[in-house]
Amino acid sequence: MTIDWNNLGFDYIKTPWRFLAKWQNGAWNDGELTEDNVLHISESSPALHYGQQCFEGLKAYGRKDGGVNLFRPDENSKRLNRSADRLRMPQVPEELFLKAVNEVVKANRAFVPPYGTGATLYIRPLLIGVGDVIGVKPANEFIFTVFCMPVGPYFKGGLAPTNFIVSDYDRAAPNGTGAAKVGGNYAASLLPGEEAHKKNFSDCIYLDPETHTKIEEVGSANFFGITKDNEFITPKSPSILPSITKYSLLHLAEHTLGLKAIEGDVYLNELDKFVEAGACGTAAVISPIGGIQTHDEFHVFYSETEVGPVTKKLYNELVGIQYGDRPAPEGWIFDVE
Ligand SMILES: *Cc1c(COP(=O)(O)O)cnc(C)c1O
């Protein structure tokens, strides 16, 4: 397979190797690399019927010196285990998680996009409940698998703002599974996402499910805004998916850019206080938000065509760290040995 590194999208590509471990009789086996990309599971697997599954998403970055970086994979491991707790699945020990990710990257080393292409190797860990269970109860067997594929940069032509529309749908309930990275939240987001695309918006904005007055998520990314008083503000809510990118930006905003970093309420009727806004996540990295269509108005932040200076600085800082071009806070970068 020859890959045109400069023209990759976000599409499934079957790379040669994946890692698969099984949980049976109350314990994980060692797991191993396999070339088989088809899962053989019972038709009654709870993952299929009752959504007992969770996943993660992280990237490997090809460095200038030819090495490969992972960005905070230990945080993905911790979050997978919080999702697993919420859905009554066994935790995957951090050691097993990191071993699986490392082995998959190394085995598919030829598929890590070279430095300078803007492309990355996207890594997808997945935990599913399987086995012969038809009643509504947790599975008695589980599969943990990690696979990967090269993906292109989110913005082919460089960082560019896009527009979003506030949705009347909720992706999660106030005390539901919004903070867990589970497929059910995504199933609920397909229809609202499609409706937003049909109206030519990048995606929809989800409001807090309790009062529908505050911004929670931007599609499948977290929201941040920059105020004219040099504050970096991102919503705080138990139904938001705690983005590792978001927490990294909170840190960088405060310690590198000297902004005041705040997790708090972002009311829809107070958008005026932001001079810039963006969405953040592993896939989206930082996506500047041009404008937001609410019920009453189309609100433009910095510009519909230009990227604001603070957003650009945050982007350069984050991506520089991920590719190893800039010094990282301690523990953020894992060198794939
Ligand atoms: C994964 C995800 C994010 C982004 O999290 P990162 O750790 O930054 O990749 C944001 N929102 C939702 C709903 C997600 O599933």
PDBQT file of the ligand as one rigid body, heavy atoms in Angstrom, charges set to zero:
ROOT
HETATM    1  C1  LIG A 401     -13.146  12.605  22.763  1.00  0.00    +0.000 C 
HETATM    2  C2  LIG A 401     -14.072  13.748  22.889  1.00  0.00    +0.000 A 
HETATM    3  C3  LIG A 401     -13.613  15.070  23.048  1.00  0.00    +0.000 A 
HETATM    4  C4  LIG A 401     -12.159  15.454  22.954  1.00  0.00    +0.000 C 
HETATM    5  O1  LIG A 401     -11.361  14.878  23.936  1.00  0.00    +0.000 OA
HETATM    6  P1  LIG A 401      -9.784  14.820  23.726  1.00  0.00    +0.000 P 
HETATM    7  O2  LIG A 401      -9.277  14.079  24.901  1.00  0.00    +0.000 OA
HETATM    8  O3  LIG A 401      -9.298  16.212  23.701  1.00  0.00    +0.000 OA
HETATM    9  O4  LIG A 401      -9.555  14.131  22.440  1.00  0.00    +0.000 OA
HETATM   10  C5  LIG A 401     -14.556  16.076  23.229  1.00  0.00    +0.000 A 
HETATM   11  N1  LIG A 401     -15.888  15.809  23.253  1.00  0.00    +0.000 NA
HETATM   12  C6  LIG A 401     -16.352  14.549  23.083  1.00  0.00    +0.000 A 
HETATM   13  C7  LIG A 401     -17.820  14.311  23.105  1.00  0.00    +0.000 C 
HETATM   14  C8  LIG A 401     -15.465  13.482  22.904  1.00  0.00    +0.000 A 
HETATM   15  O5  LIG A 401     -15.948  12.242  22.735  1.00  0.00    +0.000 OA
ENDROOT
TORSDOF 0
